[in-house]
Amino acid sequence: MLSKIKSSLGYKISFLTLVVGLISIIAFSIFSYFYLENLQLKLLNKEMNAISTLFEASLSNNANLSKEYSKIEDIRKIHNPSGIINEFMDKIAKNSKYPIQLKLASQKPANLLFISNEKDDELINELKSSGKNSIAVIEPDVNNIPVYYYVKAIKVEKSCLSCHGQNPPSFMKKYYDNRGTGYKENDIIAAAIFSSPISYIKEENIKTIALFVGILAVLFLAIILVLNALLNKLVIKPIQDLTKSAEEISMGELSTEIKQTSTDEIGKLQASFERMRISLSKLMDLIDHDK
């Protein structure tokens, strides 16, 4: 194969075209991978932001409804974050292409179902230190798997203070150790932690890139075949014929006409060889006549 590449112009051009194509495909794949990953993360962030706004509104509406009740038992039935989460995420799962999960976590919750774990504390503390209403980070989860986290602060509103404010007697009868109480307006009472594994995005990107690269490879192969066919017809074959004629001329065979097949550089070269053949033929005639 190497000897053919060295001795054949057609093989050289095909080999160089193949190398350039492979480098282009590899470069395209690497660029596309990182571009798609960045784009997917931006879209995921945008979707999580929209979902978090809807979830916050659901909590707020539910809290407003609970103001109509005076007993803690009735309030808990209406203002039930666990039920809200399940119902809310069931709706979201039907419309989102991302496997988004939601967890409501608090460092001092009224309901121990929402007590934060070590990872939640890390994210909530990072949220508090940022001074923002939301943050987005990529960090390993408890199983050391990279996860995209979108953490949205759930802040105390005036309507929340009747139960979660400073020492409400009715609330303290139901809950102990000041759980879920002692908050002031605009304090972060909890965090809505949305998460999605990065592996999903990477898998989707690889599938997309594989499809594009497959299509690109087929197109590139078709281009090589067409290019080789044109190259063989317009360049290689005329040069091979011209080489054969030049060898015949060098052996003294001057009767074969060299036809000009085009007006480009190859055609001009053919015309030059034909003029040379005619000149040599006349010169040989003169030499034979002088003898």
MIGULUM-246584 format. One record per residue (C-alpha): residue in three letters; x, y, z; residue number from 1. Coordinates in nm, 3 decimals, decimal comma. Each point is the difference from the previous one (the first is absolute). Layout:
# residues N
> ala X Y Z NUM
...
//
This chain:
# residues 291
> met 0,000 0,000 0,000 1
> leu 0,284 0,238 0,088 2
> ser 0,175 -0,071 -0,328 3
> lys -0,321 0,080 -0,192 4
> ile -0,034 0,331 0,187 5
> lys 0,359 0,089 -0,088 6
> ser -0,031 -0,096 -0,367 7
> ser -0,353 0,118 -0,082 8
> leu -0,127 0,358 -0,007 9
> gly -0,357 -0,126 0,037 10
> tyr 0,084 -0,196 0,313 11
> lys 0,190 0,296 0,145 12
> ile -0,293 0,237 -0,048 13
> ser -0,248 -0,259 0,135 14
> phe 0,221 -0,063 0,304 15
> leu 0,041 0,371 0,073 16
> thr -0,373 0,057 -0,044 17
> leu -0,072 -0,287 0,237 18
> val 0,242 0,134 0,263 19
> val -0,146 0,351 -0,024 20
> gly -0,351 -0,144 0,024 21
> leu 0,080 -0,211 0,307 22
> ile 0,165 0,295 0,175 23
> ser -0,301 0,218 -0,085 24
> ile -0,245 -0,259 0,132 25
> ile 0,196 -0,045 0,325 26
> ala 0,028 0,377 0,049 27
> phe -0,371 0,040 -0,077 28
> ser -0,089 -0,275 0,248 29
> ile 0,206 0,153 0,283 30
> phe -0,133 0,350 -0,063 31
> ser -0,359 -0,124 -0,033 32
> tyr 0,023 -0,201 0,321 33
> phe 0,104 0,295 0,214 34
> tyr -0,232 0,239 -0,184 35
> leu -0,301 -0,230 0,045 36
> glu 0,087 -0,064 0,364 37
> asn 0,015 0,373 0,069 38
> leu -0,324 0,056 -0,193 39
> gln -0,176 -0,285 0,181 40
> leu 0,107 0,135 0,339 41
> lys -0,134 0,344 -0,092 42
> leu -0,332 -0,151 -0,111 43
> leu -0,013 -0,215 0,314 44
> asn 0,068 0,305 0,216 45
> lys -0,272 0,196 -0,179 46
> glu -0,251 -0,282 0,046 47
> met 0,087 -0,049 0,367 48
> asn -0,037 0,374 0,057 49
> ala -0,346 -0,005 -0,157 50
> ile -0,101 -0,309 0,198 51
> ser 0,128 0,149 0,327 52
> thr -0,209 0,315 -0,057 53
> leu -0,312 -0,212 -0,054 54
> phe 0,078 -0,208 0,308 55
> glu 0,052 0,308 0,215 56
> ala -0,334 0,135 -0,121 57
> ser -0,167 -0,332 0,089 58
> leu 0,140 0,015 0,353 59
> ser -0,109 0,362 0,039 60
> asn -0,353 -0,072 -0,124 61
> asn -0,024 -0,298 0,230 62
> ala 0,116 0,208 0,297 63
> asn -0,260 0,266 -0,078 64
> leu -0,273 -0,263 -0,006 65
> ser 0,110 -0,130 0,340 66
> lys -0,058 0,344 0,158 67
> glu -0,372 -0,074 -0,005 68
> tyr 0,051 -0,274 0,260 69
> ser 0,084 0,040 0,368 70
> lys 0,077 -0,358 0,104 71
> ile 0,345 -0,141 -0,067 72
> glu -0,149 -0,329 -0,122 73
> asp -0,204 0,180 -0,265 74
> ile 0,294 0,216 -0,101 75
> arg 0,219 -0,307 -0,046 76
> lys -0,258 -0,157 -0,230 77
> ile -0,007 0,307 -0,222 78
> his 0,359 0,117 0,034 79
> asn 0,171 -0,331 -0,071 80
> pro 0,336 0,053 -0,181 81
> ser 0,050 -0,374 -0,047 82
> gly -0,328 -0,033 -0,183 83
> ile 0,068 0,315 -0,200 84
> ile 0,338 -0,134 -0,110 85
> asn -0,139 -0,334 -0,118 86
> glu -0,289 0,155 -0,187 87
> phe 0,215 0,275 -0,145 88
> met 0,281 -0,229 -0,123 89
> asp -0,250 -0,244 -0,152 90
> lys -0,115 0,283 -0,226 91
> ile 0,354 0,117 -0,074 92
> ala 0,121 -0,352 -0,090 93
> lys -0,258 -0,018 -0,280 94
> asn 0,125 0,319 -0,166 95
> ser 0,374 0,001 0,066 96
> lys 0,258 -0,190 -0,203 97
> tyr 0,245 0,012 0,291 98
> pro -0,012 -0,246 0,293 99
> ile -0,042 0,278 0,256 100
> gln -0,049 -0,082 0,365 101
> leu -0,116 0,237 0,274 102
> lys 0,073 -0,007 0,368 103
> leu -0,117 0,253 0,257 104
> ala 0,262 0,026 0,273 105
> ser 0,023 0,212 0,314 106
> gln 0,265 0,020 0,269 107
> lys -0,273 0,062 0,262 108
> pro -0,322 -0,146 -0,139 109
> ala -0,338 -0,030 0,165 110
> asn -0,040 -0,338 -0,165 111
> leu 0,297 -0,235 0,043 112
> leu -0,070 -0,143 -0,344 113
> phe 0,169 0,310 -0,140 114
> ile 0,303 0,012 0,227 115
> ser 0,315 0,062 -0,200 116
> asn 0,281 -0,252 -0,028 117
> glu 0,371 0,076 -0,029 118
> lys -0,018 0,066 -0,375 119
> asp -0,310 0,217 0,041 120
> asp 0,174 0,204 0,271 121
> glu 0,294 0,053 -0,230 122
> leu -0,226 0,130 -0,278 123
> ile -0,215 0,212 0,234 124
> asn 0,307 0,158 0,162 125
> glu 0,140 0,074 -0,345 126
> leu -0,333 0,161 -0,091 127
> lys 0,001 0,213 0,315 128
> ser 0,361 0,109 -0,046 129
> ser -0,071 0,104 -0,362 130
> gly -0,267 0,249 0,110 131
> lys -0,209 -0,102 -0,300 132
> asn -0,346 -0,151 -0,029 133
> ser 0,136 -0,292 -0,200 134
> ile 0,326 -0,166 -0,099 135
> ala 0,098 -0,265 -0,254 136
> val 0,294 -0,232 0,061 137
> ile 0,140 -0,326 -0,132 138
> glu 0,114 -0,219 0,286 139
> pro 0,020 -0,371 0,086 140
> asp -0,295 -0,138 0,193 141
> val 0,022 -0,235 0,297 142
> asn 0,092 -0,282 -0,242 143
> asn 0,276 0,213 -0,156 144
> ile -0,194 0,035 -0,327 145
> pro 0,019 0,346 -0,169 146
> val -0,337 0,173 0,032 147
> tyr -0,132 0,335 -0,114 148
> tyr -0,163 0,174 0,295 149
> tyr -0,229 0,300 -0,019 150
> val -0,069 0,128 0,351 151
> lys -0,284 0,249 0,051 152
> ala -0,053 0,180 0,331 153
> ile -0,345 -0,032 0,159 154
> lys -0,034 0,314 0,208 155
> val -0,235 0,085 0,283 156
> glu -0,292 0,223 -0,095 157
> lys -0,225 0,193 0,239 158
> ser -0,268 -0,265 -0,039 159
> cys 0,247 -0,262 0,126 160
> leu 0,079 0,176 0,327 161
> ser -0,322 -0,111 0,171 162
> cys 0,142 -0,351 0,016 163
> his 0,373 0,040 -0,065 164
> gly 0,065 0,328 0,180 165
> gln 0,118 0,072 0,351 166
> asn -0,146 -0,255 0,246 167
> pro -0,360 -0,039 -0,126 168
> pro -0,183 -0,177 0,287 169
> ser -0,235 -0,200 -0,220 170
> phe 0,290 -0,135 -0,202 171
> met 0,211 -0,083 0,305 172
> lys -0,273 -0,224 0,138 173
> lys 0,036 -0,217 -0,307 174
> tyr 0,377 0,019 -0,056 175
> tyr 0,286 0,001 0,247 176
> asp 0,356 0,130 0,023 177
> asn -0,093 0,308 -0,203 178
> arg 0,001 -0,198 -0,323 179
> gly -0,112 0,215 -0,287 180
> thr -0,037 0,312 0,213 181
> gly 0,198 0,309 0,085 182
> tyr 0,017 0,129 -0,357 183
> lys -0,028 0,359 -0,113 184
> glu -0,136 0,136 -0,323 185
> asn 0,230 -0,071 -0,298 186
> asp 0,198 -0,264 0,193 187
> ile 0,082 -0,314 -0,198 188
> ile -0,228 -0,257 0,156 189
> ala 0,084 -0,273 -0,251 190
> ala 0,153 -0,065 -0,339 191
> ala -0,155 -0,162 -0,303 192
> ile 0,283 -0,216 -0,132 193
> phe -0,046 -0,103 -0,362 194
> ser 0,246 -0,254 -0,133 195
> ser 0,077 -0,186 -0,320 196
> pro 0,290 -0,239 -0,067 197
> ile 0,260 0,132 -0,241 198
> ser 0,039 -0,352 -0,142 199
> tyr -0,340 0,037 -0,167 200
> ile 0,112 0,314 -0,183 201
> lys 0,328 -0,163 -0,100 202
> glu -0,180 -0,307 -0,135 203
> glu -0,244 0,214 -0,198 204
> asn 0,286 0,208 -0,141 205
> ile 0,194 -0,310 -0,104 206
> lys -0,308 -0,137 -0,179 207
> thr -0,053 0,333 -0,180 208
> ile 0,366 0,030 -0,098 209
> ala 0,011 -0,363 -0,116 210
> leu -0,296 0,070 -0,228 211
> phe 0,158 0,316 -0,143 212
> val 0,341 -0,163 -0,040 213
> gly -0,161 -0,298 -0,173 214
> ile -0,177 0,229 -0,248 215
> leu 0,318 0,206 -0,045 216
> ala 0,208 -0,313 -0,061 217
> val -0,243 -0,125 -0,267 218
> leu 0,001 0,340 -0,172 219
> phe 0,377 0,018 0,024 220
> leu 0,038 -0,349 -0,148 221
> ala -0,232 0,096 -0,286 222
> ile 0,208 0,313 -0,061 223
> ile 0,321 -0,207 -0,008 224
> leu -0,151 -0,243 -0,252 225
> val -0,124 0,281 -0,224 226
> leu 0,328 0,188 0,037 227
> asn 0,200 -0,310 -0,090 228
> ala -0,218 -0,066 -0,303 229
> leu 0,042 0,358 -0,124 230
> leu 0,369 -0,001 0,085 231
> asn 0,052 -0,323 -0,189 232
> lys -0,191 0,126 -0,304 233
> leu 0,135 0,357 -0,015 234
> val 0,355 -0,042 0,129 235
> ile 0,129 -0,353 0,057 236
> lys -0,117 -0,158 -0,328 237
> pro 0,125 0,288 -0,222 238
> ile 0,336 -0,002 0,181 239
> gln 0,027 -0,379 -0,039 240
> asp -0,073 0,030 -0,374 241
> leu 0,248 0,285 -0,030 242
> thr 0,264 -0,201 0,186 243
> lys -0,053 -0,294 -0,235 244
> ser 0,032 0,230 -0,303 245
> ala 0,315 0,157 0,144 246
> glu 0,153 -0,346 0,046 247
> glu -0,083 -0,090 -0,362 248
> ile 0,154 0,325 -0,120 249
> ser 0,314 -0,070 0,202 250
> met 0,022 -0,338 -0,176 251
> gly -0,025 0,169 -0,341 252
> glu -0,368 -0,064 -0,069 253
> leu -0,115 0,338 -0,135 254
> ser -0,307 -0,096 -0,201 255
> thr -0,257 -0,011 0,282 256
> glu -0,187 0,329 0,032 257
> ile -0,042 0,146 0,349 258
> lys -0,354 0,131 0,021 259
> gln -0,090 0,302 0,211 260
> thr -0,296 -0,101 0,220 261
> ser -0,057 0,331 0,183 262
> thr 0,094 0,367 0,012 263
> asp 0,138 -0,003 0,355 264
> glu 0,358 -0,059 0,114 265
> ile -0,018 -0,368 -0,098 266
> gly -0,124 0,094 -0,346 267
> lys 0,278 0,257 -0,042 268
> leu 0,255 -0,263 0,104 269
> gln -0,145 -0,240 -0,258 270
> ala 0,022 0,272 -0,267 271
> ser 0,362 0,068 0,094 272
> phe 0,088 -0,368 -0,030 273
> glu -0,178 -0,016 -0,336 274
> arg 0,201 0,298 -0,128 275
> met 0,315 -0,169 0,129 276
> arg -0,096 -0,323 -0,180 277
> ile -0,061 0,187 -0,324 278
> ser 0,330 0,186 0,032 279
> leu 0,190 -0,321 0,071 280
> ser -0,174 -0,170 -0,291 281
> lys 0,101 0,281 -0,238 282
> leu 0,352 -0,005 0,139 283
> met 0,026 -0,374 -0,058 284
> asp -0,132 0,044 -0,356 285
> leu 0,268 0,264 -0,067 286
> ile 0,267 -0,226 0,140 287
> asp -0,118 -0,291 -0,217 288
> his -0,019 0,228 -0,307 289
> asp 0,359 0,125 0,053 290
> lys 0,119 -0,358 0,007 291
//
